[in-house]
Every structure is written in C-alpha cells, then in structure tokens.
C-alpha cells in the first residue's frame, strides 16, 4: 500500500484483475437451480405494501394530487396506478 501511494498507482486493482484473469475455471456441477435455468428475468411480485397503496389512493381520491403528479413524485407507473384504481376503488 505504501508503494501504491508513493507511485500513485493502484496495485490492488492490478493484483485483483490478475487473480480474476488467471483463476481456474469453475466446474459445472449437475445441481443447477431452476431459477438459473430460466432465461426470463426474475421480477419481484409485491413491491408496494397495502399501506403504500392506500396512501397513494387517498391522495388521488381526495384530489390532493393528480395521477401525473404521483407518477412523477413517487415514480409509480401509470399502468400500476390505473390498476390500483380499478381494483381498490370498489373497496372504498
């Protein structure tokens, strides 16, 4: 580390790249996860909790904010907002 500071050269980065380049190849084992076999991306299902949905819907239904304002401020997609409105409006 002293030489790195003295010469102003990042020897750690050079060393770590050397290790990655010359490391032995990983063996392919027969035990693969089902998630790794699929080529489709793995998405999270429920990003928003019920409390967040209720808060956002209260803002829309009370008229405090419009759909566009919520979309820009909280970065919630418009399709998600419209699905929430159609799904949860009957509950209110």
C-alpha positions as protocol buffer text, in pm:
chain_id: "A"
residue {
  index: 1
  type: UNK
  ca { x: 0 y: 0 z: 0 }
}
residue {
  index: 2
  type: UNK
  ca { x: 286 y: 237 z: 66 }
}
residue {
  index: 3
  type: UNK
  ca { x: 422 y: 182 z: -283 }
}
residue {
  index: 4
  type: UNK
  ca { x: 76 y: 245 z: -424 }
}
residue {
  index: 5
  type: UNK
  ca { x: 58 y: 581 z: -252 }
}
residue {
  index: 6
  type: UNK
  ca { x: 415 y: 669 z: -335 }
}
residue {
  index: 7
  type: UNK
  ca { x: 387 y: 584 z: -705 }
}
residue {
  index: 8
  type: UNK
  ca { x: 22 y: 689 z: -725 }
}
residue {
  index: 9
  type: UNK
  ca { x: -63 y: 361 z: -892 }
}
residue {
  index: 10
  type: UNK
  ca { x: -336 y: 122 z: -784 }
}
residue {
  index: 11
  type: UNK
  ca { x: -154 y: -208 z: -739 }
}
residue {
  index: 12
  type: UNK
  ca { x: -452 y: -367 z: -567 }
}
residue {
  index: 13
  type: UNK
  ca { x: -665 y: -325 z: -878 }
}
residue {
  index: 14
  type: UNK
  ca { x: -387 y: -476 z: -1090 }
}
residue {
  index: 15
  type: UNK
  ca { x: -350 y: -769 z: -849 }
}
residue {
  index: 16
  type: UNK
  ca { x: -724 y: -836 z: -825 }
}
residue {
  index: 17
  type: UNK
  ca { x: -760 y: -830 z: -1206 }
}
residue {
  index: 18
  type: UNK
  ca { x: -468 y: -1072 z: -1228 }
}
residue {
  index: 19
  type: UNK
  ca { x: -643 y: -1308 z: -986 }
}
residue {
  index: 20
  type: UNK
  ca { x: -966 y: -1293 z: -1184 }
}
residue {
  index: 21
  type: UNK
  ca { x: -788 y: -1346 z: -1515 }
}
residue {
  index: 22
  type: UNK
  ca { x: -578 y: -1643 z: -1406 }
}
residue {
  index: 23
  type: UNK
  ca { x: -820 y: -1810 z: -1165 }
}
residue {
  index: 24
  type: UNK
  ca { x: -917 y: -2168 z: -1254 }
}
residue {
  index: 25
  type: UNK
  ca { x: -1245 y: -2215 z: -1437 }
}
residue {
  index: 26
  type: UNK
  ca { x: -1543 y: -2313 z: -1225 }
}
residue {
  index: 27
  type: UNK
  ca { x: -1664 y: -2668 z: -1259 }
}
residue {
  index: 28
  type: UNK
  ca { x: -2018 y: -2711 z: -1382 }
}
residue {
  index: 29
  type: UNK
  ca { x: -2199 y: -2930 z: -1136 }
}
residue {
  index: 30
  type: UNK
  ca { x: -2513 y: -3125 z: -1218 }
}
residue {
  index: 31
  type: UNK
  ca { x: -2708 y: -2942 z: -946 }
}
residue {
  index: 32
  type: UNK
  ca { x: -2848 y: -2631 z: -1109 }
}
residue {
  index: 33
  type: UNK
  ca { x: -3114 y: -2410 z: -964 }
}
residue {
  index: 34
  type: UNK
  ca { x: -3439 y: -2384 z: -1155 }
}
residue {
  index: 35
  type: UNK
  ca { x: -3410 y: -2006 z: -1145 }
}
residue {
  index: 36
  type: UNK
  ca { x: -3077 y: -2015 z: -1326 }
}
residue {
  index: 37
  type: UNK
  ca { x: -3216 y: -2242 z: -1600 }
}
residue {
  index: 38
  type: UNK
  ca { x: -3484 y: -1995 z: -1696 }
}
residue {
  index: 39
  type: UNK
  ca { x: -3386 y: -1722 z: -1939 }
}
residue {
  index: 40
  type: UNK
  ca { x: -3668 y: -1498 z: -1825 }
}
residue {
  index: 41
  type: UNK
  ca { x: -3593 y: -1221 z: -1576 }
}
residue {
  index: 42
  type: UNK
  ca { x: -3694 y: -1277 z: -1216 }
}
residue {
  index: 43
  type: UNK
  ca { x: -3927 y: -996 z: -1104 }
}
residue {
  index: 44
  type: UNK
  ca { x: -4049 y: -918 z: -754 }
}
residue {
  index: 45
  type: UNK
  ca { x: -4424 y: -956 z: -727 }
}
residue {
  index: 46
  type: UNK
  ca { x: -4532 y: -723 z: -447 }
}
residue {
  index: 47
  type: UNK
  ca { x: -4313 y: -417 z: -439 }
}
residue {
  index: 48
  type: UNK
  ca { x: -4577 y: -193 z: -282 }
}
residue {
  index: 49
  type: UNK
  ca { x: -4735 y: -273 z: 54 }
}
residue {
  index: 50
  type: UNK
  ca { x: -5105 y: -230 z: 124 }
}
residue {
  index: 51
  type: UNK
  ca { x: -5030 y: 81 z: 333 }
}
residue {
  index: 52
  type: UNK
  ca { x: -4846 y: 247 z: 45 }
}
residue {
  index: 53
  type: UNK
  ca { x: -5130 y: 165 z: -195 }
}
residue {
  index: 54
  type: UNK
  ca { x: -5386 y: 308 z: 49 }
}
residue {
  index: 55
  type: UNK
  ca { x: -5180 y: 625 z: 96 }
}
residue {
  index: 56
  type: UNK
  ca { x: -5146 y: 682 z: -278 }
}
residue {
  index: 57
  type: UNK
  ca { x: -5515 y: 611 z: -343 }
}
residue {
  index: 58
  type: UNK
  ca { x: -5615 y: 852 z: -64 }
}
residue {
  index: 59
  type: UNK
  ca { x: -5409 y: 1124 z: -233 }
}
residue {
  index: 60
  type: UNK
  ca { x: -5577 y: 1059 z: -567 }
}
residue {
  index: 61
  type: UNK
  ca { x: -5934 y: 1019 z: -444 }
}
residue {
  index: 62
  type: UNK
  ca { x: -5919 y: 1323 z: -214 }
}
residue {
  index: 63
  type: UNK
  ca { x: -5797 y: 1534 z: -505 }
}
residue {
  index: 64
  type: UNK
  ca { x: -5473 y: 1644 z: -337 }
}
residue {
  index: 65
  type: UNK
  ca { x: -5262 y: 1512 z: -625 }
}
residue {
  index: 66
  type: UNK
  ca { x: -5330 y: 1401 z: -979 }
}
residue {
  index: 67
  type: UNK
  ca { x: -5214 y: 1075 z: -1134 }
}
residue {
  index: 68
  type: UNK
  ca { x: -4941 y: 1258 z: -1323 }
}
residue {
  index: 69
  type: UNK
  ca { x: -4809 y: 1426 z: -1005 }
}
residue {
  index: 70
  type: UNK
  ca { x: -4795 y: 1093 z: -822 }
}
residue {
  index: 71
  type: UNK
  ca { x: -4629 y: 933 z: -1122 }
}
residue {
  index: 72
  type: UNK
  ca { x: -4355 y: 1197 z: -1121 }
}
residue {
  index: 73
  type: UNK
  ca { x: -4306 y: 1231 z: -744 }
}
residue {
  index: 74
  type: UNK
  ca { x: -4324 y: 866 z: -633 }
}
residue {
  index: 75
  type: UNK
  ca { x: -4219 y: 713 z: -969 }
}
residue {
  index: 76
  type: UNK
  ca { x: -4511 y: 472 z: -978 }
}
residue {
  index: 77
  type: UNK
  ca { x: -4601 y: 365 z: -1333 }
}
residue {
  index: 78
  type: UNK
  ca { x: -4931 y: 494 z: -1471 }
}
residue {
  index: 79
  type: UNK
  ca { x: -5047 y: 141 z: -1553 }
}
residue {
  index: 80
  type: UNK
  ca { x: -4997 y: 43 z: -1189 }
}
residue {
  index: 81
  type: UNK
  ca { x: -5196 y: 346 z: -1072 }
}
residue {
  index: 82
  type: UNK
  ca { x: -5486 y: 265 z: -1303 }
}
residue {
  index: 83
  type: UNK
  ca { x: -5484 y: -99 z: -1195 }
}
residue {
  index: 84
  type: UNK
  ca { x: -5494 y: 9 z: -830 }
}
residue {
  index: 85
  type: UNK
  ca { x: -5780 y: 248 z: -901 }
}
residue {
  index: 86
  type: UNK
  ca { x: -5986 y: -16 z: -1079 }
}
residue {
  index: 87
  type: UNK
  ca { x: -5910 y: -282 z: -819 }
}
residue {
  index: 88
  type: UNK
  ca { x: -5941 y: -86 z: -494 }
}
residue {
  index: 89
  type: UNK
  ca { x: -6199 y: 178 z: -585 }
}
residue {
  index: 90
  type: UNK
  ca { x: -6478 y: -74 z: -524 }
}
residue {
  index: 91
  type: UNK
  ca { x: -6348 y: -128 z: -169 }
}
residue {
  index: 92
  type: UNK
  ca { x: -6395 y: 239 z: -80 }
}
